[in-house]
Amino acid sequence: MIVARLRVLFFTVLTTAAAALTLVSAQAPAGRDTSAESVAAYALSQPMPVDPDVTVGTLPNGLRYYVRANGRPAHRAELRLVVKAGSVLEDDEQRGLAHFVEHMEFEGTRHFPGRSIVEFLSSLGLGIGPDANAATSYDDTQYTLRVPTDLPGALDRALLVLEDWAHAATFDEGAVERERAIVLSEWRMQLGAGERTQNRIRGVQLEGSRYADRPPIGTPDTIGKAHREQLTRFYRDWYRPDLMAVIVVGDVDRDATAALVRQHFSSLGRPAEAPQRPAFDVPERAGTRFAIVTDKETTSTAVAISDLRPARNQGTVGGYRDIMLDQLFEAMLDARLDELTQRENAPFLRADAQRRLFPTPRTKDEAVLQALVPNDGVARGLDALVTELQRVAQFGFTASELARAKQAMMLGYERVVTESPDRESESRADEYTRNFLQGEALPTIWQELAFHRRFVPAITLEQVNALAREWFPEQNRLVIVSAPDGTGVVLPDETQLAAVIERASAKRLDAYVDAAAGQSLMDAPPSRGTIVKTTPRPEAGIIEWTLSNGATVVLKPTTLMQDQILFRAVA
Ligand SMILES: [Zn+2]
């Protein structure tokens, strides 16, 4: 499904880019009805419909596959091997080895001995990095290949690379030594400010869970000592078809490609004595905890309230509707925080609210209320965040705020459907990866609009207002301060932060007054003018008109989109 907004956590460098969208035409009408009636029959407990243009299958050995024809970009295909195995599955002697195994995949496999994967790539004009890559995290490891589809045999060969990654890495002794040096140097390099800060916050957030002592980068000690046996044991235990998905999206024939995938991966055996893949969670904690993290390379000061909540169901109609409510709540709270930043002597430079699936473990959502503040403004910023949250909890939002948020939400979906319903292959492959790892729904953009048309008008102020307490209870709560070291500013300590929250919570507040409600941009529309001057500017491909009422109009004819004129007005 479409991720509507760009989200940035101020205290990390984590971003989830909004889906890249472009235009392509297709004829299949299935899944393209945008009326509320077309999705009226779906009960809340039912799974969301799946885009009919994607083939999703499971082989008898348990391997899942996704294949979709997608013309953006042309003559290319995006391939993924996703393994539900990451650092959280390492035993004590294997810390860092999930990542080490990932490196060994490029150092020799059955059909690509030595460095011949690199040779295969360069024969296609491709290279490691832009066209072939891999990443290891706590719960999964992902391999990506981008190959041309207009060279005979290239796709088949690329699938053979994926097949070898899935079960035929050779772990040659010499290669283990070569990669050990590289993995150790990555361990040293990863200790930048963002990573250090993130590790320390996660350390507090995940305290008491397996995740807390399994950062994917591992420990230099175990990486330095690891033998071939520890590496192959991890590979044998966890690289198996029932924990894997293969994804192909691109300028391909769907059925022929699905047949190729079945050919390559049906022979993968499921080990007879495979250990059960354990699931890990993070313990429930009452009350509020604190993480104050300074670093000499951190460049800005941020304060945040983070609550770990039970994850929304990512796959059902009811879960989809819950996320709609979350997005309305978030948009309205963001608008209030934005308004505060416009004031003189604002309590923060920027602030926002968000809720998203927590990456580790995915059993949780993380609700965050965060502010970028001046170095000496932590207490004041936190006070403002708690105060605004309290104001919503006590008085709720206004009907006019909800009406605006609903309108913006509907306009956003209508715009995507009419202007840019199609997406890049990479964005779709990301979506199928999320479906495999976290059960995210796979509706078409038209179906998403239809569900919005069905649900949004009926959402009440009461339902959205209830989210203030639902997002931020005093449970699993962490107050995070991230700041540069050595600014000479003394940061508030835990006791002082707790006192700020207590004082702000006890304040007597006034209800929010929506100054924008019922206002229009102009009291009276200007009188109609005529063109009094035309100035062509061929160097920029534009024509400028000066109107008799004083307005200037800039016209740029394009052929990008038929039957459409985009307007923008600036005063
Ligand atoms: Zn690496």
Residues whose N, C-alpha, C, O or C-beta is under 5 A from the ligand:
A	BS01	ZN	E186
